[in-house]
């Protein structure tokens, strides 16, 4: 995609298998993580807190901390990123037969 925002969206699409608009792709990620329906910022805050295993009270602070954890200067400069944590679809669940 070329831009940092486009790279973030592609990361989300790679995880969810969706091809929606920016918000739609992220909402699919939130759904997959089991985050209750709600507004984008509230769901993003919950998702970031899950990823960082913390409880930031505001989305701006959470976004800054997540970007830093990903090695970026800030959210706007963060392109591709790693999705981890037990609640995300990129975290493999072992299946035993």
C-alpha positions in Angstrom: 0.0 0.0 0.0 2.9 2.3 0.5 1.9 4.6 3.4 2.2 3.9 7.1 -1.6 3.8 7.4 -1.8 1.5 4.4 0.8 -0.8 5.8 -1.1 -0.9 9.1 -4.3 -1.8 7.3 -2.5 -4.5 5.3 -1.2 -6.0 8.5 -4.8 -6.2 9.8 -6.0 -7.6 6.5 -3.3 -10.3 6.6 -4.6 -11.3 10.0 -8.3 -11.2 9.3 -8.5 -12.1 5.7 -10.8 -9.1 5.0 -10.6 -6.5 2.3 -12.9 -3.8 3.7 -12.3 -0.1 4.3 -9.8 0.9 7.0 -12.3 0.9 9.9 -14.0 -2.2 8.6 -10.8 -4.2 8.6 -10.0 -3.1 12.1 -13.5 -3.9 13.3 -13.0 -7.4 11.9 -9.8 -7.7 13.9 -11.6 -6.5 17.1 -14.4 -9.0 16.4 -11.8 -11.8 16.0 -10.2 -10.8 19.3 -13.6 -11.1 21.1 -14.0 -7.4 21.8 -17.5 -6.3 22.4 -19.2 -4.1 19.7 -18.8 -0.4 20.2 -17.1 2.7 18.8 -13.8 2.4 17.0 -11.7 4.2 19.6 -13.1 2.2 22.5 -12.5 -1.0 20.7 -9.0 0.0 19.6 -8.2 0.9 23.3 -9.4 -2.5 24.4 -7.4 -4.3 21.7 -4.2 -2.4 22.4 -4.6 -3.1 26.1 -5.0 -6.8 25.3 -1.9 -6.7 23.1 0.2 -5.0 25.8 -1.4 -6.8 28.8 -2.0 -3.4 30.4 -4.8 -1.0 31.0 -4.2 2.4 29.5 -7.1 4.7 30.3 -7.1 6.6 27.0 -6.7 5.6 23.4 -4.0 8.2 22.6 -1.7 7.0 25.3 -2.3 3.4 24.3 -1.6 4.1 20.7 1.7 5.8 21.6 2.7 2.9 23.9 1.8 0.3 21.2 3.8 2.1 18.6 6.8 2.3 20.9 6.5 -1.4 21.7 6.6 -2.0 17.9 9.7 0.1 17.5 8.0 3.1 15.9 8.3 6.7 17.0 4.5 7.1 17.1 1.3 5.6 15.8 1.4 7.7 12.6 4.8 6.5 11.7 4.1 2.9 12.5 3.6 0.8 9.4 3.5 -3.0 9.6 3.4 -4.4 13.1 3.2 -7.7 14.9 0.0 -8.9 16.3 0.4 -11.1 19.4 -1.4 -12.0 22.6 -3.8 -14.7 23.4 -6.9 -12.9 22.0 -5.7 -12.3 18.4 -6.2 -14.6 15.4 -2.5 -14.5 14.6 -1.8 -16.3 17.9 -1.8 -20.0 16.9 -3.9 -22.3 19.0 -2.5 -25.9 19.2 -4.8 -28.6 17.9 -4.3 -32.1 19.2 -5.6 -35.2 17.5 
